[in-house]
């Protein structure tokens, strides 16, 4: 096994690097400086230099949800066309490819968790760009794993946990939406879950997240863990004039993962507590 890892400096990319070091798995870590995945010619030349690549794991993504409403071409390029490029390259070298999508491919109007059977119906440009990537992957790649996830957090500069901690340092009163419900997903947990599928060669579509909660519940737990003494207030999405609409209820049902590997994803509180412990150890809190 030799893995080409794209988006290696992101939260999930870092989690994979840590996992591969522990598992003694050979990998090539790349980011945009080493490999521009939006350039098909460059991608094909790169993979042909390393003929022993067995897997491509794409952790690269355009994640700026609000900016994508105007800058949709950049979102479509990174989340759509770049996935096509990697799928073509994977076929060229007979490699397996792993790609990640999001709960934002759904509108949130179903009122109950989305399964792998449900048809995407995005309500913003970011969600549309991720659907485009899904289409390219599943129609071009021969050996693919498509994993939808949500609210990823881990070792990186920006995530909801870090945002809440930063906000708490600047004010004694915070307003967090309680009408946005999904599932936090700890990057190391997601990396391990992906590796389980790869070991089994269990190709296909999966939903993989930790357990579900609202943004408010998550923030409440984070603030309690760091000992914040301020006032936390409930808000609604409509209270904030954001360019992109968000699904109100986009929980992903992990059906198919346990049935394949015989393991479940742990509770979001346990995962969040572990991450906060990690931040404290690093002196970031």
QUIQUI-V248093 format. One record per residue. N is the residue number from 1. RES is the residue in three letters. D_LAST is the distance of its C-alpha to the last C-alpha in Angstrom with 2 decimals. Layout:
N_RES_D_LAST + N_RES_D_LAST
This chain:
1_UNK_37.64 + 2_UNK_36.23 + 3_UNK_33.69 + 4_UNK_33.17 + 5_UNK_29.61 + 6_UNK_29.16 + 7_UNK_25.90 + 8_UNK_24.48 + 9_UNK_21.46 + 10_UNK_20.17 + 11_UNK_17.99 + 12_UNK_21.13 + 13_UNK_22.73 + 14_UNK_19.99 + 15_UNK_20.21 + 16_UNK_23.96 + 17_UNK_23.86 + 18_UNK_21.95 + 19_UNK_24.46 + 20_UNK_27.45 + 21_UNK_26.61 + 22_UNK_26.49 + 23_UNK_29.68 + 24_UNK_31.46 + 25_UNK_32.15 + 26_UNK_33.33 + 27_UNK_31.65 + 28_UNK_31.75 + 29_UNK_28.46 + 30_UNK_29.20 + 31_UNK_27.70 + 32_UNK_29.68 + 33_UNK_30.39 + 34_UNK_32.09 + 35_UNK_33.59 + 36_UNK_34.21 + 37_UNK_34.79 + 38_UNK_36.42 + 39_UNK_39.27 + 40_UNK_41.58 + 41_UNK_43.61 + 42_UNK_40.62 + 43_UNK_39.27 + 44_UNK_42.72 + 45_UNK_43.19 + 46_UNK_39.81 + 47_UNK_40.43 + 48_UNK_43.99 + 49_UNK_42.80 + 50_UNK_41.05 + 51_UNK_43.78 + 52_UNK_42.08 + 53_UNK_39.17 + 54_UNK_39.39 + 55_UNK_36.45 + 56_UNK_34.65 + 57_UNK_31.24 + 58_UNK_30.27 + 59_UNK_26.55 + 60_UNK_27.23 + 61_UNK_27.22 + 62_UNK_27.38 + 63_UNK_24.80 + 64_UNK_25.06 + 65_UNK_26.71 + 66_UNK_27.71 + 67_UNK_28.76 + 68_UNK_30.94 + 69_UNK_33.23 + 70_UNK_34.68 + 71_UNK_33.74 + 72_UNK_35.08 + 73_UNK_36.94 + 74_UNK_33.77 + 75_UNK_32.38 + 76_UNK_35.78 + 77_UNK_35.97 + 78_UNK_32.69 + 79_UNK_32.58 + 80_UNK_36.38 + 81_UNK_38.52 + 82_UNK_36.10 + 83_UNK_36.18 + 84_UNK_39.97 + 85_UNK_39.89 + 86_UNK_37.89 + 87_UNK_40.20 + 88_UNK_43.25 + 89_UNK_41.88 + 90_UNK_41.12 + 91_UNK_44.73 + 92_UNK_46.05 + 93_UNK_44.65 + 94_UNK_44.95 + 95_UNK_41.20 + 96_UNK_39.16 + 97_UNK_36.60 + 98_UNK_33.42 + 99_UNK_32.14 + 100_UNK_29.50 + 101_UNK_30.22 + 102_UNK_28.63 + 103_UNK_29.21 + 104_UNK_29.98 + 105_UNK_33.40 + 106_UNK_34.31 + 107_UNK_35.11 + 108_UNK_33.54 + 109_UNK_36.90 + 110_UNK_37.89 + 111_UNK_36.25 + 112_UNK_35.49 + 113_UNK_33.59 + 114_UNK_34.90 + 115_UNK_36.61 + 116_UNK_37.62 + 117_UNK_41.02 + 118_UNK_39.92 + 119_UNK_40.85 + 120_UNK_38.20 + 121_UNK_38.63 + 122_UNK_35.80 + 123_UNK_35.46 + 124_UNK_33.67 + 125_UNK_34.21 + 126_UNK_31.07 + 127_UNK_32.45 + 128_UNK_35.84 + 129_UNK_34.58 + 130_UNK_33.09 + 131_UNK_36.43 + 132_UNK_38.22 + 133_UNK_36.27 + 134_UNK_37.13 + 135_UNK_40.78 + 136_UNK_40.96 + 137_UNK_39.37 + 138_UNK_41.58 + 139_UNK_44.79 + 140_UNK_44.53 + 141_UNK_42.67 + 142_UNK_44.73 + 143_UNK_42.04 + 144_UNK_38.99 + 145_UNK_35.99 + 146_UNK_34.59 + 147_UNK_31.36 + 148_UNK_30.10 + 149_UNK_26.53 + 150_UNK_24.11 + 151_UNK_20.58 + 152_UNK_19.29 + 153_UNK_15.61 + 154_UNK_14.36 + 155_UNK_13.43 + 156_UNK_14.01 + 157_UNK_13.20 + 158_UNK_14.16 + 159_UNK_14.24 + 160_UNK_14.28 + 161_UNK_11.05 + 162_UNK_9.19 + 163_UNK_11.84 + 164_UNK_11.47 + 165_UNK_7.83 + 166_UNK_9.20 + 167_UNK_12.33 + 168_UNK_11.05 + 169_UNK_10.01 + 170_UNK_13.61 + 171_UNK_15.74 + 172_UNK_16.74 + 173_UNK_18.68 + 174_UNK_17.93 + 175_UNK_20.74 + 176_UNK_20.34 + 177_UNK_23.44 + 178_UNK_24.88 + 179_UNK_27.78 + 180_UNK_25.99 + 181_UNK_26.04 + 182_UNK_25.38 + 183_UNK_23.38 + 184_UNK_19.87 + 185_UNK_20.41 + 186_UNK_18.10 + 187_UNK_19.21 + 188_UNK_19.90 + 189_UNK_21.96 + 190_UNK_23.85 + 191_UNK_24.60 + 192_UNK_25.97 + 193_UNK_28.01 + 194_UNK_29.48 + 195_UNK_30.44 + 196_UNK_32.31 + 197_UNK_34.39 + 198_UNK_35.11 + 199_UNK_36.38 + 200_UNK_38.78 + 201_UNK_39.80 + 202_UNK_39.36 + 203_UNK_39.66 + 204_UNK_39.21 + 205_UNK_37.00 + 206_UNK_34.05 + 207_UNK_31.40 + 208_UNK_28.27 + 209_UNK_25.21 + 210_UNK_23.31 + 211_UNK_24.63 + 212_UNK_24.82 + 213_UNK_23.31 + 214_UNK_23.10 + 215_UNK_20.35 + 216_UNK_20.30 + 217_UNK_20.06 + 218_UNK_17.16 + 219_UNK_15.21 + 220_UNK_16.37 + 221_UNK_15.12 + 222_UNK_11.56 + 223_UNK_11.47 + 224_UNK_13.19 + 225_UNK_10.86 + 226_UNK_7.88 + 227_UNK_10.79 + 228_UNK_11.46 + 229_UNK_14.96 + 230_UNK_16.27 + 231_UNK_19.13 + 232_UNK_19.02 + 233_UNK_22.34 + 234_UNK_24.17 + 235_UNK_25.52 + 236_UNK_27.90 + 237_UNK_27.88 + 238_UNK_30.83 + 239_UNK_28.85 + 240_UNK_27.16 + 241_UNK_29.64 + 242_UNK_28.30 + 243_UNK_30.84 + 244_UNK_30.53 + 245_UNK_31.37 + 246_UNK_29.08 + 247_UNK_30.56 + 248_UNK_30.07 + 249_UNK_30.45 + 250_UNK_29.92 + 251_UNK_29.09 + 252_UNK_30.43 + 253_UNK_32.59 + 254_UNK_31.99 + 255_UNK_35.71 + 256_UNK_37.01 + 257_UNK_34.07 + 258_UNK_34.73 + 259_UNK_38.43 + 260_UNK_38.09 + 261_UNK_35.73 + 262_UNK_35.89 + 263_UNK_32.13 + 264_UNK_29.89 + 265_UNK_26.34 + 266_UNK_23.96 + 267_UNK_22.55 + 268_UNK_19.69 + 269_UNK_17.89 + 270_UNK_18.06 + 271_UNK_16.88 + 272_UNK_13.88 + 273_UNK_12.94 + 274_UNK_13.39 + 275_UNK_11.23 + 276_UNK_8.16 + 277_UNK_9.23 + 278_UNK_9.54 + 279_UNK_6.10 + 280_UNK_5.17 + 281_UNK_8.48 + 282_UNK_7.98 + 283_UNK_5.55 + 284_UNK_3.80 + 285_UNK_0.00
